[in-house]
Amino acid sequence: SFSDNSTCFICKGKFALFRRACHCRNCGVCICNSCSVSWPAKAIPETYNLKKESQVKVCKSCNHLSGAFKKALLEGDYEEAIAVYGSGNINLRTPFPQFSNKKEEVMYPIHCAVEGGNLSIVRWLMEDHFCPVKVIRAGGGTKKTKKGGNQDYPILTSKNRSVLTIAMD
């Protein structure tokens, strides 16, 4: 709670009238405005966004870790990906926030791992962490095919690329 944290987790500045406290919507620490960045709410699990905001404040530490994890996946660096994931601040079932510009392709961790080409990372994500490659709808939200089976909906990037499409490229 704010009453238990009188200083910013990152800069250690004391909260006051002009240094307001907020929580990182990814890890929960108390931070000041200058130690936060904005992420689209889709980059965090829905349960972390109680106010249903479209943009959320995230600490610069979580932002850095997310960028480092994405970089490790894209470069196929297994050891680095495992080390960054060990921080506990990485979401595997939400897309990465856009870091460099708004035209950057929005990708999930599984897309980045496939793009990076390291099968050990892809296997680690899918087998050890059950990282999804398709949308799973509860309560009969799937469409029936002509043959009576359920239709799968692959998780897509913002450029409508699936894991399979990325792998084939």
N, C-alpha and C positions, 0 to 999 in steps of 0.2 A: 504494500500500500504506500501511498505518497507520504503518509505520516511516519512510516518506518524508514523512508529514504529521503533525507533532506538535501542530498547532493546528486548531481548527474553521475550516472554510472561510468560515463566515458571521460568527460573533462574534469570531473570532481567539483564543478562549480556549484555553489549553494543556490538552491531554488529560492526565488523571491518574486516580487511583483513583476519585474521585467525578465526574469528567467523562470518561465513557467515549466512545470513538470508534465510529461506525458509518458505513456508506456509504449515500448516497442511492441508492435502488434505481431512480431515474429517470436521473440524470446521473452518478452514481458518486463525487461528491466526499465527503471525510471531514467529518462533522458530529458535533456533540454532541447529546444528547437534547433539550435545550431549543431547538435550532435545527431540529428535525424535526417532522413531522406524520405521521399514519398515513393511508394510502390503502388501499382494498381492492386486493388483488393483481390484479384484473381491469383496473385502470386503467394497468397497465404491461404491456409485452410479456412473454410467458411466459419468454423467454430471459433477462430481467432478474431473474427470481425463481428463482434456483438452488436455494433451500431449500424451494420449494413452500409458502410461507407464505400464509395467507389475508389477512393485513394486512402491509403493508410500510412501512418508514420512508422518507420522502421529505423532502428539504430544503425549507425555507420558500421558497426562491427558486423552485424548480420548482413548488411549490404556487401561488405568486403568478402565475407565468407561465401556468400551466394555467388559472387563473381568469380572467386577462386575455384569453387566447385565446378561451375560451368566451364571454366577454362581447362581444368584438369580433365573433364569428360571429353571436351572437344579435341584436346591434344592426346587423348588416350593414355594419360598418365595415371595408372592404377594406384600406385602408392600415394600420390598426392590426393587423389579422389577419396581414398579410404581415410587418410589423415584429416582432411577437411570435414568429411562426413562425421567423424568422431567428435566434432565440436558439439553436436546435438542440435545445431541451429539450421539444419538443412531439411527442406521439405521435398520429398520425392514424388508427391502426387499433385503438385501444382506447377504451373509454368514458371520459368525464370522471369524476373522483371526485365524490362528493356534497360540496358545500361548505357549504350553509346548514343543511340538516336531512336526516334520513333519508327523509322523504317526497318529497323532490325527485326529479323524473324523471331517471333515468340515461340520458344521451344520448351518442352518438358525435359527433365533429366534423361529419360530413356532415349529421346531423339538425339540429344547431344552425345550420349554414349555411343549410339550407332554411328553417328557422323564421325566420331573420333576413331572408330574402327578397331577398338580393343575389345575382343570378344570376352575377355575375362571380366571387364567392367560390366558389359551387358549381362553376362551370366550372374554376376554379383547383384546387380539391381533386380533382375527378374527372379532368380531362385532364392536368394537370401533375404531380399527386402520386398518381394512380391510387387514390384513396380509395374503398374498396369500398362498395357499397350492398347487396350480397348475400353470404351465406356461401359461400365456395368450399371445397369439401372435396376433398382429394386421395385417390387410392386407391379410387375407387368408392364413396365414402360418401354419394352422392346417391341418392334414390329414383327409380325409374322410374315414369313416368306410364302410364296405360292405352294411350296412343298410342306408347309406347316411348321417349319423350324423357326427359331428366333434369328433375327438379323444382327450381326455384330456391327458396332460402330467404333472404328479405330480412333484413337486419340490423334488429333492432327495438330500440326504447327499452324501458325497464322498464315502460312502460304499453302495450306491444305496438303502438306506432305505427311504421310504416315511413316511409321518405323520401317515398313517394308519398302516404301518408295525411296527413303533415304539410303537404306542398305543397297538397293539396286543401283542407285546413282554412284 
